[in-house]
Structures are given as structure tokens and as C-alpha cells.
Amino acid sequence: MVMLYKYDESVDDILNPLLASVHSRLEDVTIATRLVYNQDDILPMIEKGQRILAKTRIMNMRLRAFGMPMVTIEIEGIFWNGASKEIRVALMDRELCHLGTPGEDKADRIVVPSIDYDYILTGFYDVIGRHGKHAIEAIEMAKCQEYLGPLFDQMTISDFLSQDAE
């Protein structure tokens, strides 16, 4: 399968306001974005047998020495092109949450730690709080709630999903 990587200005139009506000701790981090497609227009992003919508990668120092950015964010192009602005913002916010507060190594180079998810459904509480029903996390939880049914009788998110993000 041939993978195609394309720069799309609409991604940076979502990224930059988030960096200027919610994720200002990342102001010194170089981030490159790209949409991922394959030549057959089949949804291409699979990891551990599961479809993923985006992947954030922290580049190692060797690659950075060759001019790579500190971080790359790859987004499934077909999903991005069909998503509303609210879902795009929530997805980008989610990817930026994977990046910890930058520090420096012994050679005074900027290093960016990686952060695992807040909960087992792979997401961030802050993203749901900021984006409500548009957050991928909220959508995943609703699907899980629907699938598991009675298990969630005591802890539903239906009321939460009916609220718009602030």
C-alpha cells in the first residue's frame, strides 16, 4: 500500500489557535502536520489492529539533527476532510495533550515528554470538558455506553453529551 502525506493549511488553522491558548507551554516546540492517505482512498491509519484518526510522534535527536521537526502530527485525511470544525479542534487538542511540558537535556536541547491517556478509552478529560459532544472521547464513550448497556446504568454520559462545549 502506497501512503501519501499531504500538507493542508486547514490543519495549521486549527493547530495555531490551540497553541496560542490552551497549549501555550508548547510555544518553543516545532510541530509539523500532515494528512495521511493511501492511493486507494482506504482509511489508512491502523495501529495494533485498530483504526486511529491521528498519530503524534516525538522525533528523536538524530532525526532532528537532519532537519526534522520536534513533533509530527499525522491525521487520517479522509476523516479530517469529512469532520466538522468542532471535531477537528477536539481531535487536534487531543493530540496536543500527548505532549508534556518541554524541558532541556544535558546538551541544552529542547526535549518533549510524551503523555499517556487519562483513562482507558484513550482520551483526555480536558478535551471532553472543552469540546463536549464534539470530542472524540465523548463519541467513544457514547459508543461504549451503547455497546455495554447495563454496565453503564450507574454512570451515563447522556446528560453531559446534551450540553454544548463552552
Stockholm file with secondary structure:
# STOCKHOLM 1.0

chainA/1-166         MVMLYKYDESVDDILNPLLASVHSRLEDVTIATRLVYNQDDILPMIEKGQRILAKTRIMNMRLRAFGMPMVTIEIEGIFWNGASKEIRVALMDRELCHLGTPGEDKADRIVVPSIDYDYILTGFYDVIGRHGKHAIEAIEMAKCQEYLGPLFDQMTISDFLSQDAE
#=GR chainA/1-166 SS CCEEEECCHHHHHHHHHHHHTTTGGGTTCCEEEEEEEETTCCCCCEETTEECSEEEEECCHHHHHTTCCSEEEEEEHHHHHHSCHHHHHHHHHHHHTTBCCCEECTTSCEECCBCCCSBTTTBCHHHHHHHGGGSHHHHHHHHHHHHHGGGGTTSCCHHHHTSCCC
#=GC SS_cons         CCEEEECCHHHHHHHHHHHHTTTGGGTTCCEEEEEEEETTCCCCCEETTEECSEEEEECCHHHHHTTCCSEEEEEEHHHHHHSCHHHHHHHHHHHHTTBCCCEECTTSCEECCBCCCSBTTTBCHHHHHHHGGGSHHHHHHHHHHHHHGGGGTTSCCHHHHTSCCC
//
